[in-house]
Amino acid sequence: MTTTFPTSERPKSRVRQPNAVVLSYSELLKSVKAEGLLERRVGFYITLFASLVLLMAATWFGFALIGDSWFQLLIAAAVGVLCTQLSFLAHEAGHRQIFASRRANDWTARILATSVAGMSYSWWEQKHGAHHNHPNVISKDPDIATGAIAFHTEGAATRQGRFSFLTRKQGWFFFPLLFLVGLGLQIDSVKFVFRRAKVTHRWVELPILLVRLSLLPVLAFTFLPLGMAFAFIGVQLAVFGFYMGASFAPNHKGMPVLPADSRVDFFSRQVLTSRNISGGRFMDILLGGLNRQAEHHLFPDMARPQLDKAAKIVREYCKKHQVPYTETTLLQSYGIIVRYLNEVGLAAGRHFECPMATVTRRF
Protein backbone atom coordinates (compact mmCIF):
# COMPACT_ATOMS: atom_id res chain seq x y z
CA MET A 1 0.00 0.00 0.00
CA THR A 2 1.10 3.60 -0.52
CA THR A 3 0.67 6.73 1.50
CA THR A 4 -2.17 8.96 0.34
CA PHE A 5 -2.75 12.65 0.95
CA PRO A 6 -5.67 15.08 0.79
CA THR A 7 -5.76 16.66 -2.67
CA SER A 8 -4.47 20.02 -1.46
CA GLU A 9 -1.42 18.46 0.15
CA ARG A 10 -0.48 15.80 -2.38
CA PRO A 11 3.18 16.02 -3.48
CA LYS A 12 3.52 16.86 -7.16
CA SER A 13 6.98 15.67 -8.05
CA ARG A 14 8.24 13.10 -5.58
CA VAL A 15 7.58 9.37 -5.33
CA ARG A 16 5.19 8.41 -2.56
CA GLN A 17 6.77 6.34 0.17
CA PRO A 18 5.02 4.09 2.69
CA ASN A 19 4.81 5.74 6.10
CA ALA A 20 4.73 4.19 9.55
CA VAL A 21 0.93 4.04 9.71
CA VAL A 22 0.67 2.23 6.37
CA LEU A 23 3.41 -0.23 7.29
CA SER A 24 1.86 -0.80 10.72
CA TYR A 25 -0.99 -2.85 9.25
CA SER A 26 1.47 -5.40 7.89
CA GLU A 27 3.12 -5.57 11.31
CA LEU A 28 -0.27 -5.83 13.00
CA LEU A 29 -1.35 -8.65 10.69
CA LYS A 30 1.86 -10.57 11.45
CA SER A 31 1.27 -10.17 15.20
CA VAL A 32 -2.32 -11.36 14.93
CA LYS A 33 -1.31 -14.41 12.88
CA ALA A 34 1.52 -15.21 15.30
CA GLU A 35 -1.02 -15.31 18.15
CA GLY A 36 -3.19 -17.74 16.18
CA LEU A 37 -6.10 -15.30 16.12
CA LEU A 38 -7.04 -16.07 12.53
CA GLU A 39 -7.64 -19.75 13.27
CA ARG A 40 -11.21 -21.02 12.91
CA ARG A 41 -13.39 -21.74 15.94
CA VAL A 42 -15.88 -24.13 14.37
CA GLY A 43 -16.76 -25.74 17.72
CA PHE A 44 -17.89 -22.38 19.13
CA TYR A 45 -20.18 -21.74 16.17
CA ILE A 46 -21.67 -25.24 16.16
CA THR A 47 -22.46 -24.91 19.87
CA LEU A 48 -23.96 -21.45 19.40
CA PHE A 49 -26.03 -22.53 16.40
CA ALA A 50 -27.34 -25.63 18.21
CA SER A 51 -28.28 -23.52 21.24
CA LEU A 52 -30.18 -21.00 19.12
CA VAL A 53 -32.01 -23.75 17.22
CA LEU A 54 -33.06 -25.35 20.50
CA LEU A 55 -34.28 -22.00 21.81
CA MET A 56 -36.20 -21.40 18.59
CA ALA A 57 -37.81 -24.85 18.85
CA ALA A 58 -38.76 -24.15 22.48
CA THR A 59 -40.24 -20.80 21.44
CA TRP A 60 -42.50 -22.39 18.82
CA PHE A 61 -43.45 -25.09 21.32
CA GLY A 62 -44.55 -22.23 23.58
CA PHE A 63 -46.57 -20.83 20.66
CA ALA A 64 -48.44 -24.13 20.40
CA LEU A 65 -49.03 -24.32 24.17
CA ILE A 66 -50.23 -20.75 24.73
CA GLY A 67 -52.86 -20.80 21.99
CA ASP A 68 -55.35 -17.93 21.74
CA SER A 69 -53.75 -15.47 24.17
CA TRP A 70 -52.14 -12.04 23.95
CA PHE A 71 -49.11 -13.61 25.61
CA GLN A 72 -48.35 -14.72 22.07
CA LEU A 73 -46.82 -11.29 21.57
CA LEU A 74 -44.03 -12.35 23.93
CA ILE A 75 -43.48 -15.35 21.67
CA ALA A 76 -43.37 -13.00 18.67
CA ALA A 77 -40.75 -10.86 20.40
CA ALA A 78 -38.68 -13.95 21.23
CA VAL A 79 -38.84 -15.07 17.59
CA GLY A 80 -37.61 -11.62 16.55
CA VAL A 81 -34.66 -11.80 18.95
CA LEU A 82 -33.68 -15.31 17.85
CA CYS A 83 -33.96 -14.40 14.16
CA THR A 84 -31.53 -11.56 14.84
CA GLN A 85 -29.10 -13.83 16.67
CA LEU A 86 -29.18 -16.32 13.80
CA SER A 87 -28.68 -13.42 11.39
CA PHE A 88 -25.47 -12.57 13.24
CA LEU A 89 -24.28 -16.08 12.34
CA ALA A 90 -25.22 -15.46 8.71
CA HIS A 91 -23.16 -12.26 8.84
CA GLU A 92 -20.17 -14.14 10.25
CA ALA A 93 -20.46 -16.93 7.69
CA GLY A 94 -20.67 -14.28 4.97
CA HIS A 95 -17.31 -12.96 6.18
CA ARG A 96 -15.76 -16.49 6.09
CA GLN A 97 -15.41 -16.49 9.88
CA ILE A 98 -16.86 -19.94 10.57
CA PHE A 99 -15.41 -22.52 8.16
CA ALA A 100 -12.11 -22.78 6.31
CA SER A 101 -14.03 -23.51 3.10
CA ARG A 102 -15.37 -20.46 1.28
CA ARG A 103 -18.12 -22.58 -0.26
CA ALA A 104 -19.28 -23.84 3.16
CA ASN A 105 -19.37 -20.29 4.50
CA ASP A 106 -21.27 -18.94 1.50
CA TRP A 107 -23.96 -21.60 1.60
CA THR A 108 -24.33 -21.36 5.37
CA ALA A 109 -24.81 -17.60 5.07
CA ARG A 110 -27.21 -17.95 2.14
CA ILE A 111 -29.43 -20.54 3.83
CA LEU A 112 -29.51 -18.70 7.16
CA ALA A 113 -30.15 -15.29 5.65
CA THR A 114 -32.99 -16.41 3.40
CA SER A 115 -34.68 -18.94 5.69
CA VAL A 116 -34.34 -17.10 9.02
CA ALA A 117 -34.18 -13.38 8.28
CA GLY A 118 -36.10 -13.43 5.00
CA MET A 119 -33.20 -11.60 3.34
CA SER A 120 -31.45 -12.23 0.05
CA TYR A 121 -27.82 -13.15 0.73
CA SER A 122 -26.81 -12.03 -2.76
CA TRP A 123 -28.30 -8.58 -2.08
CA TRP A 124 -26.67 -8.36 1.34
CA GLU A 125 -23.27 -9.53 0.09
CA GLN A 126 -23.21 -6.81 -2.57
CA LYS A 127 -24.33 -4.07 -0.17
CA HIS A 128 -22.21 -5.10 2.81
CA GLY A 129 -19.12 -5.62 0.68
CA ALA A 130 -19.33 -2.01 -0.51
CA HIS A 131 -19.62 -0.88 3.10
CA HIS A 132 -16.50 -2.76 4.19
CA ASN A 133 -14.49 -1.41 1.28
CA HIS A 134 -15.56 2.19 1.88
CA PRO A 135 -16.86 2.64 5.46
CA ASN A 136 -18.46 6.07 5.96
CA VAL A 137 -17.37 7.28 2.52
CA ILE A 138 -20.01 9.48 0.90
CA SER A 139 -21.61 7.97 -2.24
CA LYS A 140 -19.60 4.74 -1.81
CA ASP A 141 -20.89 3.34 1.49
CA PRO A 142 -24.56 2.35 1.03
CA ASP A 143 -25.05 2.36 4.79
CA ILE A 144 -24.85 6.17 4.86
CA ALA A 145 -26.87 6.80 1.71
CA THR A 146 -29.51 9.47 2.29
CA GLY A 147 -32.99 8.06 2.74
CA ALA A 148 -35.40 8.67 5.60
CA ILE A 149 -32.31 9.80 7.56
CA ALA A 150 -29.48 12.02 6.30
CA PHE A 151 -26.20 10.68 7.71
CA HIS A 152 -24.00 13.55 6.52
CA THR A 153 -24.40 17.24 5.74
CA GLU A 154 -24.26 16.76 1.98
CA GLY A 155 -27.35 14.59 2.22
CA ALA A 156 -29.08 16.92 4.67
CA ALA A 157 -28.47 19.87 2.33
CA THR A 158 -30.82 18.29 -0.21
CA ARG A 159 -33.75 18.30 2.21
CA GLN A 160 -36.06 21.24 1.58
CA GLY A 161 -39.64 22.24 2.36
CA ARG A 162 -41.74 19.89 4.42
CA PHE A 163 -38.84 17.51 5.00
CA SER A 164 -36.59 20.16 6.54
CA PHE A 165 -38.27 20.01 9.98
CA LEU A 166 -37.91 16.22 10.12
CA THR A 167 -34.26 16.51 9.10
CA ARG A 168 -33.50 19.07 11.82
CA LYS A 169 -34.92 16.69 14.44
CA GLN A 170 -33.93 13.45 12.74
CA GLY A 171 -31.84 12.22 15.67
CA TRP A 172 -35.02 11.75 17.69
CA PHE A 173 -36.70 9.84 14.85
CA PHE A 174 -33.79 7.50 14.21
CA PHE A 175 -34.54 4.83 16.83
CA PRO A 176 -38.33 4.73 16.23
CA LEU A 177 -37.57 4.22 12.53
CA LEU A 178 -35.50 1.15 13.39
CA PHE A 179 -38.75 -0.73 14.03
CA LEU A 180 -39.24 -0.63 10.24
CA VAL A 181 -35.76 -1.95 9.38
CA GLY A 182 -36.86 -5.61 9.25
CA LEU A 183 -39.67 -4.87 6.82
CA GLY A 184 -37.35 -2.72 4.71
CA LEU A 185 -34.70 -5.46 4.50
CA GLN A 186 -37.25 -7.99 3.31
CA ILE A 187 -38.82 -5.66 0.74
CA ASP A 188 -35.39 -4.75 -0.67
CA SER A 189 -34.47 -8.44 -0.82
CA VAL A 190 -37.60 -9.40 -2.74
CA LYS A 191 -37.06 -6.53 -5.19
CA PHE A 192 -33.47 -7.65 -5.69
CA VAL A 193 -34.21 -11.31 -6.47
CA PHE A 194 -37.01 -10.34 -8.87
CA ARG A 195 -34.91 -7.82 -10.80
CA ARG A 196 -34.01 -8.51 -14.43
CA ALA A 197 -30.25 -8.24 -13.86
CA LYS A 198 -28.27 -11.32 -12.90
CA VAL A 199 -28.69 -12.54 -9.31
CA THR A 200 -26.32 -15.21 -8.00
CA HIS A 201 -28.26 -18.37 -7.11
CA ARG A 202 -31.57 -16.63 -7.76
CA TRP A 203 -33.43 -19.95 -8.07
CA VAL A 204 -32.14 -21.09 -4.69
CA GLU A 205 -32.92 -17.89 -2.85
CA LEU A 206 -36.28 -17.12 -4.44
CA PRO A 207 -38.24 -20.20 -3.29
CA ILE A 208 -36.71 -20.11 0.20
CA LEU A 209 -37.56 -16.43 0.54
CA LEU A 210 -41.14 -16.98 -0.59
CA VAL A 211 -41.63 -19.88 1.82
CA ARG A 212 -40.04 -17.93 4.71
CA LEU A 213 -42.10 -14.80 4.09
CA SER A 214 -45.30 -16.84 3.74
CA LEU A 215 -44.80 -19.27 6.61
CA LEU A 216 -45.08 -16.83 9.51
CA PRO A 217 -48.35 -15.26 8.28
CA VAL A 218 -49.79 -18.72 7.56
CA LEU A 219 -49.03 -19.90 11.10
CA ALA A 220 -50.29 -16.69 12.68
CA PHE A 221 -53.56 -16.48 10.72
CA THR A 222 -54.22 -20.22 11.04
CA PHE A 223 -53.89 -20.47 14.81
CA LEU A 224 -54.62 -16.94 16.07
CA PRO A 225 -57.58 -14.56 15.79
CA LEU A 226 -57.31 -11.97 13.02
CA GLY A 227 -56.26 -8.99 15.17
CA MET A 228 -53.83 -11.05 17.22
CA ALA A 229 -52.31 -12.53 14.07
CA PHE A 230 -51.59 -9.06 12.67
CA ALA A 231 -50.12 -8.02 16.03
CA PHE A 232 -47.96 -11.16 16.16
CA ILE A 233 -46.45 -10.50 12.73
CA GLY A 234 -45.99 -6.81 13.51
CA VAL A 235 -44.22 -7.43 16.82
CA GLN A 236 -41.92 -10.07 15.32
CA LEU A 237 -40.90 -7.77 12.47
CA ALA A 238 -40.52 -4.73 14.74
CA VAL A 239 -38.35 -6.53 17.29
CA PHE A 240 -36.23 -8.10 14.57
CA GLY A 241 -35.75 -4.76 12.81
CA PHE A 242 -35.03 -2.78 15.96
CA TYR A 243 -32.57 -5.34 17.32
CA MET A 244 -30.75 -5.53 13.98
CA GLY A 245 -30.64 -1.77 13.54
CA ALA A 246 -29.67 -1.03 17.14
CA SER A 247 -26.83 -3.58 16.86
CA PHE A 248 -25.35 -2.20 13.64
CA ALA A 249 -25.95 1.53 14.29
CA PRO A 250 -23.23 2.03 16.99
CA ASN A 251 -20.53 0.72 14.64
CA HIS A 252 -20.13 3.81 12.44
CA LYS A 253 -22.98 6.28 12.95
CA GLY A 254 -21.63 9.48 14.46
CA MET A 255 -18.07 8.60 13.50
CA PRO A 256 -16.06 10.69 10.97
CA VAL A 257 -17.47 10.75 7.44
CA LEU A 258 -15.15 10.85 4.42
CA PRO A 259 -15.83 12.75 1.19
CA ALA A 260 -16.15 10.65 -1.95
CA ASP A 261 -12.71 11.61 -3.28
CA SER A 262 -10.84 10.96 -0.03
CA ARG A 263 -7.78 8.71 -0.12
CA VAL A 264 -6.88 7.34 3.28
CA ASP A 265 -4.82 4.20 3.91
CA PHE A 266 -6.66 1.01 4.85
CA PHE A 267 -5.57 0.87 8.50
CA SER A 268 -6.50 4.49 9.27
CA ARG A 269 -9.77 4.34 7.34
CA GLN A 270 -11.03 1.25 9.14
CA VAL A 271 -10.06 2.38 12.65
CA LEU A 272 -11.02 6.06 12.41
CA THR A 273 -14.52 5.34 11.11
CA SER A 274 -15.29 2.51 13.58
CA ARG A 275 -16.58 2.59 17.14
CA ASN A 276 -16.17 -0.29 19.58
CA ILE A 277 -18.65 -0.99 22.36
CA SER A 278 -17.36 -1.94 25.80
CA GLY A 279 -19.03 -4.63 27.88
CA GLY A 280 -16.90 -7.73 27.43
CA ARG A 281 -18.31 -11.16 26.66
CA PHE A 282 -21.90 -10.10 27.35
CA MET A 283 -21.71 -7.59 24.50
CA ASP A 284 -20.04 -10.21 22.31
CA ILE A 285 -23.22 -12.27 22.64
CA LEU A 286 -25.73 -9.40 22.61
CA LEU A 287 -24.27 -7.74 19.50
CA GLY A 288 -22.92 -10.83 17.77
CA GLY A 289 -19.32 -9.60 17.82
CA LEU A 290 -20.23 -6.29 16.18
CA ASN A 291 -19.09 -4.57 19.36
CA ARG A 292 -15.47 -5.23 18.24
CA GLN A 293 -16.02 -3.18 15.11
CA ALA A 294 -12.48 -1.87 14.55
CA GLU A 295 -11.06 -5.40 14.75
CA HIS A 296 -13.87 -6.77 12.59
CA HIS A 297 -13.06 -4.26 9.86
CA LEU A 298 -9.33 -4.85 10.09
CA PHE A 299 -9.72 -8.65 10.09
CA PRO A 300 -13.19 -9.38 8.64
CA ASP A 301 -12.62 -13.16 8.57
CA MET A 302 -11.62 -13.36 12.25
CA ALA A 303 -13.87 -15.59 14.39
CA ARG A 304 -15.94 -13.85 17.06
CA PRO A 305 -14.16 -15.43 20.09
CA GLN A 306 -10.79 -14.10 18.83
CA LEU A 307 -11.84 -10.45 18.49
CA ASP A 308 -11.36 -9.68 22.19
CA LYS A 309 -7.72 -10.76 22.12
CA ALA A 310 -7.15 -8.91 18.86
CA ALA A 311 -8.59 -5.73 20.40
CA LYS A 312 -5.76 -5.58 22.94
CA ILE A 313 -3.17 -5.77 20.16
CA VAL A 314 -4.96 -3.19 17.99
CA ARG A 315 -5.26 -0.73 20.88
CA GLU A 316 -1.50 -0.90 21.45
CA TYR A 317 -0.79 -0.34 17.75
CA CYS A 318 -3.15 2.63 17.62
CA LYS A 319 -1.50 4.13 20.70
CA LYS A 320 1.96 3.59 19.21
CA HIS A 321 1.04 5.27 15.91
CA GLN A 322 -1.26 7.91 17.46
CA VAL A 323 -4.34 6.77 15.58
CA PRO A 324 -7.57 7.51 17.54
CA TYR A 325 -9.23 4.32 18.78
CA THR A 326 -12.84 4.84 19.86
CA GLU A 327 -14.67 2.76 22.46
CA THR A 328 -17.80 3.72 24.42
CA THR A 329 -20.62 2.02 26.26
CA LEU A 330 -23.71 1.02 24.28
CA LEU A 331 -25.88 3.76 25.81
CA GLN A 332 -23.20 6.39 25.23
CA SER A 333 -23.03 5.37 21.56
CA TYR A 334 -26.79 5.85 21.21
CA GLY A 335 -26.55 9.32 22.74
CA ILE A 336 -23.72 10.21 20.35
CA ILE A 337 -25.80 9.02 17.37
CA VAL A 338 -28.82 11.12 18.33
CA ARG A 339 -26.72 14.26 18.86
CA TYR A 340 -24.75 13.70 15.67
CA LEU A 341 -27.84 13.20 13.50
CA ASN A 342 -29.46 16.33 14.95
CA GLU A 343 -26.28 18.30 14.28
CA VAL A 344 -26.25 17.03 10.69
CA GLY A 345 -29.86 18.13 10.31
CA LEU A 346 -29.16 21.59 11.72
CA ALA A 347 -26.12 21.92 9.48
CA ALA A 348 -28.20 21.51 6.32
CA GLY A 349 -27.38 24.18 3.78
CA ARG A 350 -23.99 24.98 5.23
CA HIS A 351 -20.79 24.44 3.29
CA PHE A 352 -19.68 20.80 3.72
CA GLU A 353 -16.46 20.26 5.59
CA CYS A 354 -14.99 16.79 5.98
CA PRO A 355 -14.75 16.01 9.72
CA MET A 356 -11.74 13.78 9.01
CA ALA A 357 -9.70 16.44 7.24
CA THR A 358 -7.70 17.49 10.28
CA VAL A 359 -7.19 13.91 11.36
CA THR A 360 -6.04 12.49 8.04
CA ARG A 361 -3.65 15.26 7.03
CA ARG A 362 -0.80 13.71 8.96
CA PHE A 363 -1.25 10.41 7.11
C-alpha positions, -999 to +999 in steps of 0.1 A: +000+000+000+011+036-005+007+067+015-022+090+003-027+127+010-057+151+008-058+167-027-045+200-015-014+185+002-005+158-024+032+160-035+035+169-072+070+157-080+082+131-056+076+094-053+052+084-026+068+063+002+050+041+027+048+057+061+047+042+096+009+040+097+007+022+064+034-002+073+019-008+107-010-029+093+015-054+079+031-056+113-003-058+130-014-087+107+019-106+115+013-102+152-023-114+149-013-144+129+015-152+153-010-153+181-032-177+162-061-153+161-070-161+125-076-197+133-112-210+129-134-217+159-159-241+144-168-257+177-179-224+191-202-217+162-217-252+162-225-249+199-240-215+194-260-225+164-273-256+182-283-235+212-302-210+191-320-237+172-331-254+205-343-220+218-362-214+186-378-249+189-388-241+225-402-208+214-425-224+188-435-251+213-446-222+236-466-208+207-484-241+204-490-243+242-502-207+247-529-208+220-554-179+217-537-155+242-521-120+239-491-136+256-483-147+221-468-113+216-440-124+239-435-153+217-434-130+187-407-109+204-387-139+212-388-151+176-376-116+166-347-118+190-337-153+179-340-144+142-315-116+148-291-138+167-292-163+138-287-134+114-255-126+132-243-161+123-252-155+087-232-123+088-202-141+103-205-169+077-207-143+050-173-130+062-158-165+061-154-165+099-169-199+106-154-225+082-121-228+063-140-235+031-154-205+013-181-226-003-193-238+032-194-203+045-213-189+015-240-216+016-243-214+054-248-176+051-272-180+021-294-205+038-295-187+072-302-153+057-330-164+034-347-189+057-343-171+090-342-134+083-361-134+050-332-116+033-315-122+001-278-132+007-268-120-028-283-086-021-267-084+013-233-095+001-232-068-026-243-041-002-222-051+028-191-056+007-193-020-005-196-009+031-165-028+042-145-014+013-156+022+019-169+026+055-185+061+060-174+073+025-200+095+009-216+080-022-196+047-018-209+033+015-246+023+010-251+024+048-249+062+049-269+068+017-295+095+023-330+081+027-354+087+056-323+098+076-295+120+063-262+107+077-240+135+065-244+172+057-243+168+020-274+146+022-291+169+047-285+199+023-308+183-002-337+183+022-361+212+016-396+222+024-417+199+044-388+175+050-366+202+065-383+200+100-379+162+101-343+165+091-335+191+118-349+167+144-339+134+127-318+122+157-350+118+177-367+098+149-338+075+142-345+048+168-383+047+162-376+042+125-355+012+134-387-007+140-392-006+102-358-020+094-369-056+093-397-049+068-373-027+047-347-055+045-373-080+033-388-057+007-354-047-007-345-084-008-376-094-027-371-065-052-335-077-057-342-113-065-370-103-089-349-078-108-340-085-144-303-082-139-283-113-129-287-125-093-263-152-080-283-184-071-316-166-078-334-199-081-321-211-047-329-179-028-363-171-044-382-202-033-367-201+002-376-164+005-411-170-006-416-199+018-400-179+047-421-148+041-453-168+037-448-193+066-451-168+095-484-153+083-498-187+076-490-199+111-503-167+127-536-165+107-542-202+110-539-205+148-546-169+161-576-146+158-573-120+130-563-090+152-538-111+172-523-125+141-516-091+127-501-080+160-480-112+162-465-105+127-460-068+135-442-074+168-419-101+153-409-078+125-405-047+147-384-065+173-362-081+146-358-048+128-350-028+160-326-053+173-307-055+140-306-018+135-297-010+171-268-036+169-253-022+136-260+015+143-232+020+170-205+007+146-201+038+124-230+063+130-216+095+145-181+086+135-161+107+110-175+107+074-151+109+044-158+127+012-162+106-020-127+116-033-108+110+000-078+087-001-069+073+033-048+042+039-067+010+048-056+009+085-065+045+093-098+043+073-110+013+091-101+024+127-110+061+124-145+053+111-153+025+136-166+026+171-162-003+196-186-010+224-174-019+258-190-046+279-169-077+274-183-112+267-219-101+274-217-076+245-200-102+223-232-123+226-257-094+226-243-077+195-229-108+178-193-096+178-202-063+162-191-046+194-155-052+182-160-032+151-125-019+145-111-054+147-139-068+126-131-043+099-093-049+101-097-086+101-132-094+086-126-132+086-116-134+123-139-156+144-159-139+171-142-154+201-108-141+188-118-105+185-114-097+222-077-108+221-071-089+189-086-057+204-058-056+229-032-058+202-050-032+180-053-007+209-015-009+214-008-003+177-031+026+176-015+041+207+020+036+192+010+053+159-013+079+175-043+068+156-076+075+175-092+043+188-128+048+199-147+028+225-178+037+244-206+020+263-237+010+243-259+038+258-232+064+252-230+054+216-268+058+212-265+093+227-237+102+204-258+090+174-288+111+183-267+143+189-247+137+157-278+132+135-295+163+150-263+183+143-263+170+107-299+181+103-292+216+117-261+219+095-282+215+063-274+242+038-240+250+052-208+244+033-197+208+037-165+203+056-150+168+060-147+160+097-117+138+090-097+164+072-077+175+103-072+139+114-060+125+080-036+153+070-008+137+090-013+104+071 
